[in-house]
């Protein structure tokens, strides 16, 4: 997990109306086979300021069970209710799983980064 902050944030701007200046990257890797593993990945998001943009990076996840999807969907619903930006970038196996579960729009999947 890593965070990136803009050191030049204008103190006169109300952070509730300003675009996110902090980014919290939530990373998963390998096989995600249970709810607990996925909950550990998203846990830092629940402590983050609502103005913090979130990126759920599942590009190195090779296998995802239905149980492991639950915390990701819960996070997406929470973000939508709070107006928090959530971007999801996933590996092809994870994209196929989420699409087959009908969650492509709930989790707003972004295209994976181009490989060099």
N, C-alpha and C positions, 0 to 999 in steps of 0.2 A: 504494500500500500504506500502511496506517496501523495503529497499535496503540493500544489503550486499556487502561490499567491502573487498578486500584483502589488509590488512595493510602492507604486505611485497612485494609490487609491485617493481620490479627492474626499477630504473629510467633510465637505459641505454637502455631499450627496447623501440623501437618506438611503441606507442600505436595503431597506425593504422595497424601494421603488427602482433601485439601480440594478443593472445586470450583475450577474454573479462575478465576483472578482477572485474567488477561491475555487479551486477544483480539487475534488477528492476522488482519487482513482481506487476503485475496489477491484482487486484481482483474484481470480480463481485459476487453479491449474490442475492438470491431471484429471482423475476421475472424481466427480462429485456424485456420491451415491446415497447421501442422506441429508435430512433437513439440518442437522447440526453443523455439518461442514459448510453449507450455504449460509446459515445464520452467522457463522464466524466471519464470513466474507463481508456481509452487509452490515454487521454490527457498528462499525465506525460511522456509517451514514446516519444512524439514529442519534448520534451525539453531535452531528455537524449542524452548523447554522443553516436555516432554510435558504439563505442566499447563496450557499455553496453549491456549485454545479457538481453533479455526480457522474462519473463514468464507470460503468460496470464492464470490466474488461474480462471477457471469457474466451479470449482468442487462443489460449493454451489449454483449454478444457477439452479433453478427448471423449468424455462420456458423462452424460447427465441423466439422472433418474427423475421421474415425476416428483418424487418427494423433495428432491433438491431444488426444484423449480419454485416451490411454494414461497420461500423467503424472498425470492426475486420478484414475484408477483406482488407480494405484500409491500415490498419497497416501492414498486412502481405505483401502486394505489396511493401510498402515503405521499410520494412525491407529487402526484397529480393533485391531491387535496391541498398540499401546502404551496403549490406553485414552484416547486423545486425542479430544476432541469435534471433529467436523467437520460444519459445516452448509454446504449448497450451495444457493444461490439463483441461478436462471438465467432468462434470457429465454425466451420461448415457442419460438423456433427451436431453442435449445439443449435445452430440456426435451423437445421432440419427438424430437430426435436421440438423446438419452440413453435415452429411453423405448423408441424403436425398436431400440436396441442391447441392450435388456434390462438397463440399468444403473440404473434408477430406485431400486431398493432398495440397490444397492451404494453409490451416491453420496448416498442419503437426501435426495432433493430436497425442498426446502421450497417452499411457495407463494411466488410473487413478491410483493413489497410492493404494496399497493393504490396505484393511481395517484390523485392528487388532481386 
